[in-house]
Amino acid sequence: MTSILDMTKKELAEEVQPSFRANQIYQWIYQKYLFSFDEMLNLPKYFRDELSKKYYIMPLRLLKTEESSDGSKKYLFMLRDNFTIETVLLPMKAEGFDKKSGKIRSAKYTICISSQVGCKIGCAFCLTGKNGFVRNLSAGEITAQVLFVKKINSIDASRRVNIVYMGMGEPLDNLQNVVKAVGIFADIDGLSISPRRQTISTSGLSSQIEKLGSLDTGALLAISLHAVDDETRQKLMPINKAYNIKSIIEAVKKFPIDMRKRVLFEYLMIKGINDSMDSAKKLVKLLNGIKAKVNLIYFNPHAGSEFQRPNEKDVMAFAEFLNSHGLLCTIRQSKGLDISAACGQLKQRLEYELA
């Protein structure tokens, strides 16, 4: 059987007759969060029975949830073949009263989603790749994460969320399914999440960055840079041997960017590794001429890691230097420090508990 979430609305319209039924099915699933064909009451009974014989809807089963004191939630999902993936809900702004408009301001959320079971990249600071790569997620398994999280948190279908392809896996190593998911998310009869609210984060697969750029999906690009020289980056990210910093910068310069947006460079700050003023100076020089934004991230410690969280004063000084030299820089607020926050940590813990 096939998950109906794996199909775009156009593909579904080619499968069902009359074709307008595709719109109805999409609306039931993505706007009313129904995961059973039997509940789609404006569809004829015989048609619902046919759908149930050919397709299933939700490919995920929730295994475990952890909630942080800051409101962040981490979910461990089991797929139909019993492999597991993680998804994270980050509350960005709480609901409140906007004095300027005189209206109630809606809460804002970001959902970090996985694109693979495991990962081939093998970054030294990441738990996801410790057990190697298993397989790519289908487009339906990717979109299901946002759908499931919105439903269980009662986030109305009309409430837009930001999506970051930065859970488990390397999104550009699963380019076809990720690009398909971008389109499914954006469908007006679906979740209607604009590509400009979707950020694809990559460890820097230069050739795939160019392919993504040629497809012009409208999605934003984030580069996990983490170092300013090849020697340091290669120690942190072995993929740098195949895709060095120079090749990444060249690919980024060709990438189509919305005039109102920037390419985001993620920079994981690790004590004594890449948090010096010398690194800050090199980063300014490296990104000169690129419409860029740098997001500094505190390393999130986990058991068995050789790396340490940087000092706050060093991170602040790093950010101040970048901003004072014309490079837009923000510091990501650390979330989920009191739960299994690092990618792969909740999965690894549960597997240990069940062993």
Buried (B, 14 or more C-beta within 10 A) or exposed (E): EEBBBBBBBEEBBEBBEEEEBBBBBBBBBBBEBBBEBEEBEEBEEEBBEBBBEEBBBBBBEEBBEBBBEBBBBBBBBBBEEEBBBBBBBBBEEEEEEEEEEEEEBBBBBBBBBBBBBBBBBBBBBBBBBEBEBBBBBBBBBBBBBBBBBBBBBEBEBEEBBBBBBBBBBBBBBBBEBBBBBBBBBBBEBBBBBEBBBBBBBBBBBBEBBBBBBEEEBBBBBBBBBBBBBEEBBBEBBBBBEEBBBEBBBEBBEEBEBEEEBBBBBBBBBBBEBBBBEEBBBBBBEBBEEBBBBBBBBBBBBBEEBEBEBBBEEBBEBBBEBBEEBEBBBBBBEBBBBEBBBBBBBBBBBBEEEEE
